């Protein structure tokens, strides 16, 4: 699989994400210089002929000054988000208006994207905004989102949005020049990784990276986001937020930040939704024979190959499928609920009553171990 950068064609959609730490002052509050720089980057892509979605963090950070520091309580964090989201959008609206651009706010949560028709409606709305020349500014709805409804961070959200709009490139702007082989804060000789394949082993090592004081993301979430985008055939560039032309250089295929090459074959729309739009509600561990059947032969998941089932879920829920070592193999929607699945573990269809032992049909199964 080649890792060479490519020039993105005019007319292709782009998703650009910028995080809280890149938009905020050290103690909280909006950095207007950073807002202006971000707006200029987005406008440069629109001016090139690439309709661009901006995924922006920063609502909580923008509301922090009202509390004299980052709140610890979840309710106060939601209040900070409510205060800050308005301030953030006000600053964006003013800055984009100076460039004769109209913006629209889109707030998403996991429960919205987990319902198929709402997922499709979100896709239609974003697509229409781009057609009309409106710049969508997307954020997670931190005011109403609680832990079980949260997507987790805006890097992942940006990857999901890249699926929704059929983007040709995902750009993640960050506080560093890209991904490094080692932490540059502690190793002055750390190597900047210029181009990688989405399944390169070094990304596994980087996936455990931490987060900063004003954001929920970090190196690890950017790796996850790049791999999520890769499954829909979308390459990712992780580039410095402090640059004034990183986005334009990225779409022109120039050397900037870290390029993560996508998967050679992208998933169909519905399987993308199963893989990344639906929240996982449980796990099924399978034996070696079942693991081989799933990953190499494209088989359905049968009860006889399962060794354990965890979680409480109903028919149609999404679950992760793991091998004996705990490695993620696939994700799919279950034909039965958790109680029936646990009773059927390891049994052949002839030993079951009322169903044939097929836990997940192959049409509803996404193999991720590639």
Secondary structure in CASP SS format (residue, H / E / C, confidence):
PFRMAT SS
TARGET T0000
AUTHOR 0000-0000-0000
METHOD secondary structure of the structure
MODEL  1
X C 1.00
X C 1.00
X C 1.00
X C 1.00
X C 1.00
X C 1.00
X C 1.00
X C 1.00
X C 1.00
X C 1.00
X C 1.00
X C 1.00
X C 1.00
X E 1.00
X E 1.00
X E 1.00
X E 1.00
X E 1.00
X C 1.00
X H 1.00
X H 1.00
X H 1.00
X H 1.00
X E 1.00
X C 1.00
X C 1.00
X C 1.00
X C 1.00
X C 1.00
X E 1.00
X C 1.00
X H 1.00
X H 1.00
X H 1.00
X H 1.00
X H 1.00
X H 1.00
X H 1.00
X H 1.00
X H 1.00
X H 1.00
X H 1.00
X H 1.00
X H 1.00
X H 1.00
X H 1.00
X H 1.00
X H 1.00
X C 1.00
X C 1.00
X C 1.00
X E 1.00
X E 1.00
X E 1.00
X E 1.00
X E 1.00
X C 1.00
X C 1.00
X H 1.00
X H 1.00
X H 1.00
X H 1.00
X H 1.00
X H 1.00
X H 1.00
X H 1.00
X H 1.00
X C 1.00
X C 1.00
X C 1.00
X C 1.00
X C 1.00
X C 1.00
X H 1.00
X H 1.00
X H 1.00
X H 1.00
X H 1.00
X H 1.00
X H 1.00
X H 1.00
X H 1.00
X H 1.00
X H 1.00
X H 1.00
X H 1.00
X H 1.00
X H 1.00
X H 1.00
X H 1.00
X H 1.00
X H 1.00
X H 1.00
X H 1.00
X H 1.00
X H 1.00
X H 1.00
X C 1.00
X C 1.00
X C 1.00
X C 1.00
X C 1.00
X E 1.00
X E 1.00
X E 1.00
X E 1.00
X E 1.00
X E 1.00
X C 1.00
X H 1.00
X H 1.00
X H 1.00
X H 1.00
X C 1.00
X C 1.00
X H 1.00
X H 1.00
X H 1.00
X H 1.00
X H 1.00
X H 1.00
X H 1.00
X H 1.00
X H 1.00
X H 1.00
X H 1.00
X H 1.00
X H 1.00
X H 1.00
X H 1.00
X H 1.00
X C 1.00
X C 1.00
X C 1.00
X E 1.00
X E 1.00
X E 1.00
X E 1.00
X E 1.00
X E 1.00
X C 1.00
X C 1.00
X C 1.00
X C 1.00
X C 1.00
X C 1.00
X H 1.00
X H 1.00
X H 1.00
X C 1.00
X C 1.00
X C 1.00
X C 1.00
X H 1.00
X H 1.00
X H 1.00
X H 1.00
X H 1.00
X H 1.00
X H 1.00
X H 1.00
X H 1.00
X H 1.00
X H 1.00
X C 1.00
X C 1.00
X C 1.00
X C 1.00
X E 1.00
X E 1.00
X E 1.00
X E 1.00
X E 1.00
X E 1.00
X C 1.00
X C 1.00
X C 1.00
X C 1.00
X C 1.00
X E 1.00
X C 1.00
X C 1.00
X C 1.00
X C 1.00
X C 1.00
X C 1.00
X C 1.00
X C 1.00
X C 1.00
X C 1.00
X C 1.00
X E 1.00
X C 1.00
X C 1.00
X E 1.00
X E 1.00
X E 1.00
X C 1.00
X C 1.00
X C 1.00
X H 1.00
X H 1.00
X H 1.00
X H 1.00
X H 1.00
X H 1.00
X C 1.00
X C 1.00
X C 1.00
X C 1.00
X E 1.00
X C 1.00
X C 1.00
X C 1.00
X C 1.00
X C 1.00
X C 1.00
X E 1.00
X H 1.00
X H 1.00
X H 1.00
X H 1.00
X H 1.00
X H 1.00
X H 1.00
X H 1.00
X H 1.00
X H 1.00
X H 1.00
X H 1.00
X C 1.00
X C 1.00
X C 1.00
X C 1.00
X E 1.00
X E 1.00
X E 1.00
X E 1.00
X E 1.00
X E 1.00
X C 1.00
X C 1.00
X C 1.00
X C 1.00
X C 1.00
X H 1.00
X H 1.00
X H 1.00
X H 1.00
X H 1.00
X H 1.00
X C 1.00
X C 1.00
X C 1.00
X C 1.00
X C 1.00
X C 1.00
X E 1.00
X E 1.00
X E 1.00
X E 1.00
X C 1.00
X C 1.00
X C 1.00
X C 1.00
X C 1.00
X C 1.00
X C 1.00
X H 1.00
X H 1.00
X H 1.00
X H 1.00
X H 1.00
X H 1.00
X H 1.00
X H 1.00
X H 1.00
X C 1.00
X C 1.00
X E 1.00
X E 1.00
X E 1.00
X E 1.00
X E 1.00
X E 1.00
X E 1.00
X C 1.00
X H 1.00
X H 1.00
X H 1.00
X H 1.00
X H 1.00
X H 1.00
X H 1.00
X H 1.00
X H 1.00
X H 1.00
X C 1.00
X C 1.00
X C 1.00
X E 1.00
X E 1.00
X H 1.00
X H 1.00
X H 1.00
X E 1.00
X E 1.00
X E 1.00
X E 1.00
X E 1.00
X C 1.00
X C 1.00
X C 1.00
X C 1.00
X C 1.00
X C 1.00
X C 1.00
X E 1.00
X E 1.00
X E 1.00
X E 1.00
X E 1.00
X C 1.00
X C 1.00
X C 1.00
X C 1.00
X C 1.00
X E 1.00
X E 1.00
X E 1.00
X E 1.00
X E 1.00
X E 1.00
X C 1.00
X C 1.00
X C 1.00
X C 1.00
X H 1.00
X H 1.00
X H 1.00
X H 1.00
X H 1.00
X H 1.00
X H 1.00
X C 1.00
X C 1.00
X C 1.00
X C 1.00
X H 1.00
X H 1.00
X H 1.00
X C 1.00
X C 1.00
X C 1.00
X C 1.00
X C 1.00
X C 1.00
X E 1.00
X E 1.00
X E 1.00
X C 1.00
X H 1.00
X H 1.00
X H 1.00
X E 1.00
X E 1.00
X E 1.00
X C 1.00
X C 1.00
X C 1.00
END
